């Protein structure tokens, strides 16, 4: 009997980590006095706010376009709104034809990379990395050049430059970072832009969590560069800002020439992003800035609480925190993947091990770390997390 042969690049790519973690709790019954505390996934668990849901209900009934194919690069009004907002927020000049709307930020990343690189090329990722970025490179036959973070969980420009060769196509930065929570300083971002430009590379900046940055000032000045579009590719997600996770709406901002290639990718994958979701994102940009500021304030208060709680835990070290995440070093003589599974079994606590965010060999760093996605936890939930970490006995 003939057997179907699978794509070897996909076969060699690891399974989705969040789905693997869910297997640790599948079918498990947790004690009533210690219910499951799930701090594993970085996504809102609540639906969009009532005001937005009501607006979406009216769109479903009254806007025929919400149910039809739309332009491949996105709803023109939404592209214009993103260009105007980014121009205002970053102090630069961004045009609507430099914005495309995608089916979530993951697709924005895939579209950008597909437009730049091919099998045999390489892309530089700071590690620990966002695992979906690594997965897409792996299944595309593109080598990942791991750039270990150092002090304060920041990547080093000089170290990145040593990784560049004739087949390097891009450097990727995620800030605020997933998984570490680190917010990269504006000066560091500018240094990476200059490095990428010097070598003719793209700098891909994923700011999925930009709405929850701790600073009121612009997080970087990259768009103020009049020639930003020759190097910078910017990614964003509406999922976190307006809880539109199931509607899959993201954005990529890049030079108009690159948009020609991105359009080909998007047309063959989804044709267009979700029409209802695009209209909801536009509504959010136009009407929900005050609400979003309240969400940011709540996230920052949770960050302050978890920072204080972790810093009082004996033996634990907070390596980074910000936006949705805290990245911790544990004090035990066991690997983080074993520790996280024992925390499920013995403390009803689900977090993700550092080994899910790192290459196969990290000199032991990944085995000593784990990620806590704290954005969905209540104050009581965060106190429970600290209590259960303290109660764990190896």
C-alpha positions in Angstrom: 0.0 0.0 0.0 1.3 3.5 -0.9 1.7 5.9 2.0 1.2 9.6 1.6 4.5 11.4 2.1 4.3 14.6 4.2 6.2 17.7 3.8 9.5 17.1 5.7 9.7 20.7 7.0 6.3 20.4 8.6 7.1 16.9 9.9 10.2 18.3 11.6 8.2 21.2 13.2 7.1 20.8 16.8 3.4 20.6 17.7 1.6 23.7 18.9 2.8 24.2 22.5 -0.5 25.5 23.9 -2.2 22.4 22.6 0.4 20.2 24.2 -0.1 22.0 27.5 -3.9 21.5 27.3 -3.2 17.8 27.2 -1.8 18.1 30.7 -5.2 19.1 32.0 -7.5 17.1 29.7 -9.7 14.8 31.7 -8.1 15.8 35.0 -10.4 16.5 37.9 -9.2 19.2 40.2 -10.1 19.4 43.9 -13.0 21.8 44.7 -10.9 23.7 47.2 -8.1 24.1 44.6 -9.6 24.6 41.2 -7.5 24.9 38.1 -5.7 28.2 37.7 -4.9 28.5 34.0 -2.2 31.1 33.3 -0.9 29.5 30.1 -2.4 31.3 27.2 -1.9 34.9 26.3 -5.3 35.8 25.0 -8.4 37.5 26.5 -10.9 35.1 27.8 -13.8 37.6 27.9 -15.7 38.6 24.7 -15.5 42.1 23.2 -17.1 44.7 25.4 -20.9 45.1 25.3 -20.7 48.4 23.4 -18.7 46.7 20.6 -20.9 43.6 20.5 -24.0 45.8 20.1 -22.3 47.6 17.2 -21.3 44.3 15.7 -24.9 43.0 16.0 -26.1 46.0 14.0 -23.4 45.4 11.4 -24.6 41.8 10.9 -28.1 43.0 10.3 -27.6 46.2 8.4 -24.3 46.0 6.6 -24.3 43.5 3.6 -20.6 44.0 3.2 -19.9 42.3 6.5 -20.8 39.0 4.9 -18.9 39.3 1.6 -15.4 39.1 0.2 -13.6 42.4 0.6 -10.3 43.8 -0.8 -7.4 41.5 -0.2 -5.4 44.1 1.6 -8.3 45.0 3.9 -11.2 47.4 4.4 -10.0 50.8 3.0 -11.5 52.7 5.9 -9.6 50.5 8.4 -6.3 50.8 6.5 -6.7 54.6 6.6 -7.6 54.6 10.3 -4.5 52.5 11.2 -2.3 54.7 9.1 -3.6 57.8 10.8 -3.4 56.3 14.3 0.2 55.0 13.8 1.3 58.3 12.3 -0.1 60.1 15.4 1.2 57.6 18.0 4.7 57.2 16.5 5.2 60.7 15.1 5.9 59.5 11.6 4.2 59.6 8.2 2.4 56.4 7.3 0.1 56.1 4.3 -2.9 53.8 3.9 -1.3 51.9 1.0 1.5 51.0 3.4 -1.0 49.1 5.7 -2.6 45.7 5.1 -5.2 44.0 7.3 -4.5 40.3 8.0 -6.2 37.4 9.6 -4.5 38.0 13.0 -0.9 39.0 13.7 0.3 35.5 13.1 -0.7 35.8 9.5 0.9 39.2 9.3 4.2 37.6 10.4 3.8 34.7 7.9 3.0 37.2 5.0 6.1 39.3 5.9 8.5 36.4 6.0 7.1 34.7 2.9 7.6 38.0 1.1 11.3 38.2 2.1 12.8 34.7 2.5 12.8 31.3 0.9 14.1 27.9 1.7 17.8 28.1 2.6 17.7 31.6 3.9 17.8 32.5 7.6 16.1 34.9 10.0 17.4 36.1 13.4 15.1 35.5 16.4 15.9 36.5 19.9 15.4 33.6 22.3 13.3 32.8 24.2 11.1 33.4 21.2 7.4 33.4 20.4 7.0 29.8 19.3 4.7 30.4 16.4 7.4 32.5 14.8 9.8 29.7 15.1 7.2 27.2 13.8 6.6 29.2 10.6 10.3 29.5 9.8 10.8 25.8 10.5 8.0 24.6 8.3 9.1 27.1 5.5 12.6 25.6 5.4 14.1 28.9 6.7 16.9 28.6 9.2 16.3 30.3 12.6 19.4 32.0 13.9 18.9 32.1 17.7 20.0 35.3 19.4 20.1 34.7 23.2 18.8 37.6 25.3 21.1 38.9 28.0 20.8 41.6 30.7 17.2 42.6 31.4 16.1 40.1 28.7 17.3 42.4 25.9 19.0 41.2 22.7 22.4 42.5 21.9 23.1 44.4 18.7 26.7 43.3 18.3 25.8 39.7 19.0 23.1 39.9 16.3 25.6 41.3 13.8 27.8 38.3 14.2 24.9 36.0 13.2 24.4 37.8 9.8 25.6 36.2 6.6 24.8 36.3 2.9 21.6 34.3 3.5 20.1 36.4 6.3 16.9 38.2 5.3 15.5 39.7 8.5 15.8 40.3 12.2 12.6 39.9 14.4 11.9 41.9 17.6 8.8 41.4 19.7 8.1 44.2 22.2 6.6 44.1 24.8 8.0 40.7 24.5 6.3 37.3 24.4 7.4 35.4 26.5 9.6 37.6 28.7 7.4 40.7 29.0 10.5 42.9 28.4 9.9 46.3 26.8 12.8 47.1 24.5 14.1 50.7 24.9 13.7 53.1 22.1 17.5 53.4 21.7 17.8 49.7 21.3 15.1 49.6 18.7 16.9 52.4 16.7 20.2 50.5 16.9 18.6 47.4 15.5 17.0 49.4 12.7 20.4 50.8 11.8 22.0 47.4 11.9 19.3 46.0 9.6 19.7 48.9 7.2 23.4 48.6 7.2 23.2 45.0 6.0 20.2 45.4 3.7 17.9 43.4 5.9 14.3 43.8 7.1 13.6 44.6 10.7 10.3 43.0 11.6 8.8 44.5 14.8 5.9 42.7 16.3 3.9 45.0 18.7 1.0 42.8 19.4 1.0 44.1 23.0 1.8 47.7 22.4 -1.5 48.9 23.9 -0.3 47.7 27.3 3.2 49.3 27.3 4.1 50.8 30.7 5.2 54.1 29.2 2.8 56.8 28.1 5.4 58.0 25.5 5.8 56.4 22.1 7.7 53.2 22.6 10.1 53.9 19.7 10.9 56.5 17.0 11.3 54.2 14.1 8.5 55.6 12.0 10.0 59.1 12.4 12.7 58.0 10.0 11.6 59.3 6.6 12.9 56.2 5.0 11.5 53.7 7.5 9.8 51.8 4.7 13.1 50.6 3.3 13.8 48.5 6.4 10.9 48.4 8.9 8.0 46.0 8.8 5.5 46.5 11.7 3.0 43.9 12.9 0.0 44.4 15.1 -3.0 42.6 16.5 -6.5 43.8 17.4 -7.2 40.6 19.3 -5.6 41.9 22.5 -6.8 45.5 22.3 -10.5 44.8 21.7 -10.8 41.1 22.6 -11.4 40.2 19.0 -9.4 36.9 19.2 -12.0 34.8 17.4 -12.5 37.3 14.6 -8.8 37.2 13.6 -7.8 40.8 12.7 -4.2 42.0 12.6 -2.2 44.5 10.5 1.1 44.7 8.8 2.7 48.1 7.9 5.5 48.1 5.4 6.7 49.8 2.2 4.2 49.9 -0.7 6.5 47.7 -2.9 6.5 44.9 -0.3 2.7 45.2 -0.2 2.6 43.9 -3.8 4.1 40.7 -2.6 2.1 40.5 0.7 -1.1 40.9 -1.4 -0.2 37.7 -3.3 0.3 35.8 -0.1 -2.9 37.0 1.5 -5.0 36.3 -1.6 -3.9 32.7 -1.8 -4.3 32.0 2.0 -7.5 33.7 3.1 -8.5 36.1 0.2 -9.3 38.7 2.9 -9.5 39.1 6.6 -12.8 38.6 8.5 -15.2 41.3 7.3 -17.1 41.6 10.6 -13.9 41.6 12.6 -12.5 44.4 10.4 -15.5 46.5 11.0 -15.3 45.9 14.7 -11.7 46.9 14.8 -12.6 50.1 12.9 -15.3 50.8 15.4 -12.8 50.2 18.3 -10.3 52.7 16.8 -13.0 55.3 16.4 -15.0 54.9 19.6 -13.2 52.9 22.3 -10.0 54.7 23.1 -11.2 55.6 26.6 -12.2 52.0 27.2 -8.8 50.7 26.0 -7.0 53.1 28.4 -9.0 51.5 31.2 -7.9 48.0 30.0 -4.3 49.2 30.0 -4.6 50.6 33.5 -5.9 47.2 34.7 -3.1 45.2 33.1 -0.5 47.5 34.5 -2.0 47.1 38.0 -1.8 43.3 37.6 1.8 43.7 36.5 2.7 45.6 39.7 0.9 43.1 41.8 2.6 40.0 40.3 6.0 41.8 40.4 5.6 42.2 44.2 4.3 38.7 44.7 7.1 37.0 42.8 9.8 39.1 44.4 8.8 37.8 47.8 8.9 34.1 46.8 11.9 32.3 48.3 14.3 31.2 45.6 12.3 32.5 42.6 13.7 35.2 40.3 11.7 37.5 38.1 13.7 37.9 34.9 11.2 40.1 33.1 7.6 41.3 33.2 5.3 43.5 31.0 2.1 43.5 29.1 0.6 40.0 29.5 3.7 38.1 30.9 6.0 37.4 33.7 9.1 35.3 32.9 10.5 33.5 36.0 13.5 31.5 37.0 12.6 28.6 39.3 14.9 27.3 42.1 14.5 23.6 41.7 16.9 20.9 40.4 14.5 19.8 37.7 13.7 20.8 34.1 10.9 23.4 33.6 8.8 21.0 31.5 8.8 18.5 34.4 8.1 21.3 36.9 5.2 22.7 35.0 3.5 19.3 34.7 4.0 18.7 38.5 2.5 22.1 39.2 -0.6 21.0 37.3 -0.8 17.7 39.2 0.1 19.0 42.7 -1.0 22.7 42.7 -3.7 22.9 40.0 -1.6 25.6 38.3 -1.0 25.6 34.5 1.9 27.8 33.2 4.3 27.1 30.3 7.9 25.9 30.6 10.8 27.9 29.1 11.6 24.9 26.9 8.6 25.8 24.7 10.2 29.1 23.8 13.8 28.0 23.1 15.9 26.0 20.7 16.9 22.5 21.6 20.2 23.6 23.3 20.2 26.7 25.5 23.0 25.9 28.0 20.3 25.0 30.5 18.6 28.4 30.5 15.2 27.3 29.2 15.1 24.4 31.6 15.3 26.8 34.5 12.5 29.2 33.4 8.8 29.4 32.8 6.2 31.9 31.5 3.2 33.2 33.4 0.4 34.8 31.3 -1.1 36.9 34.1 -3.4 39.2 32.1 -6.6 37.2 32.6 -6.1 36.5 36.3 -7.9 38.4 39.0 -6.1 39.9 42.0 -7.2 36.9 44.0 -6.0 34.6 41.2 -2.5 36.1 41.2 -2.3 35.7 45.0 -3.4 32.1 44.6 -0.6 31.6 42.0 2.0 32.9 44.4 0.6 30.8 47.2 0.7 27.6 45.1 4.2 28.3 43.9 5.3 28.8 47.5 3.5 25.6 48.6 5.2 23.4 45.9 7.7 20.9 47.3 10.1 19.3 44.9 
